[in-house]
Amino acid sequence: MFSITEKRRVGPGIHEYVVEAPDVSRVAKAGQFVVLRLHEKGERIPLTIVETLPETGGVRLVVQAVGKTTMEMEERFGVGDEILDFVGPLGEPSEIEAYGTVVCVGGGVGIAPLLPIARALHDAGNHVIGIIGARTAELLFYEEEMRQACDELHTMTDDGSYGRKGFVSQPLEEILTSAREVHRVWVIGPPIMMKVCADATRRYGVPTIASLNPVMVDGTGMCGGCRVEVDGVARFGCVDGPEFDAHKVDFDQLIARLRYFSESEGEAVEQYKGCQCGHEARSGK
């Protein structure tokens, strides 16, 4: 069992957890993830590691309540509670080198997995330009942490409620069209956001890495749920990724596959809500 030692809200439906998992904390690197199962009847879900705390054995995660398991985690799991399974680190770590000038682009909850990569790139001697964005100001988090990890930081909101109004692709395009030389770009966020950013960097020949978020079950490449097409070849996000050459990813296929599971995911949420309502009615709440 793995104990939750910290929990705090960082946005609407978004919480940061620290889970006590010394073996994972000791060896995990930027870009890797864990697969957890809350209890015996729970499903397995992947979550990217935000930070490791080797001195305490903690692993920091950010969880957005959008599906059955993440909703259950938000509502029923807090400090002192235990998670049944916590497997990792999984996936290939980010390739961190001294590239020169790099741009790290994060949208929505993608800001969380972007943070350790930006930190590692900065520690390796790169000039790190960060771009983060969300739909509204209340959904934008880790701004101060990203500011500390980057030499420059641009903040965007779709509605203009904070920072600049617009999408993260706009400052990226401005940087690419300037006289500055950019050596590599990382993009993490919704698939359509990563696609737009990859299209922009492709035009300027800037190597770009995308961290993909396909449906994942076992984390070992056996289930095939996380299959993605990269340069016309089937790859698996859990063992070959999660990072891939963004210019070779078939984002249209990735988006279509994510939509394929939306109906069953919606049914699972409704069943969970129904169970919760039934429990409250029986308990008189």
Buried (B, 14 or more C-beta within 10 A) or exposed (E): EBBBBBBEEBBEBBBBBBBBBBEBBEEBBBBBBBBBBBEEEBEBBBBBBBBBBEEEBBBBBBBBBBBBBBBBBBEEBEEEBBBEBBBBBBBBBBEBEEBEBBBBBBBBBBBBBBBBBBBBBBEEEBBBBBBBBBEBBEBBBBBEBBBEBBBBBBBBBBEEBBBBEBBBBBBBBEBBEEEEEBBBBBBBBBBEBBBBBBBBBEEEEBBBBBBBBBBBBBBEBEBEBBBBBBEEEEBBBBBBBBBBEBBBBBBEEBBEBBEEBEEEBEEBBEEBEEEBEEEEEEEEE
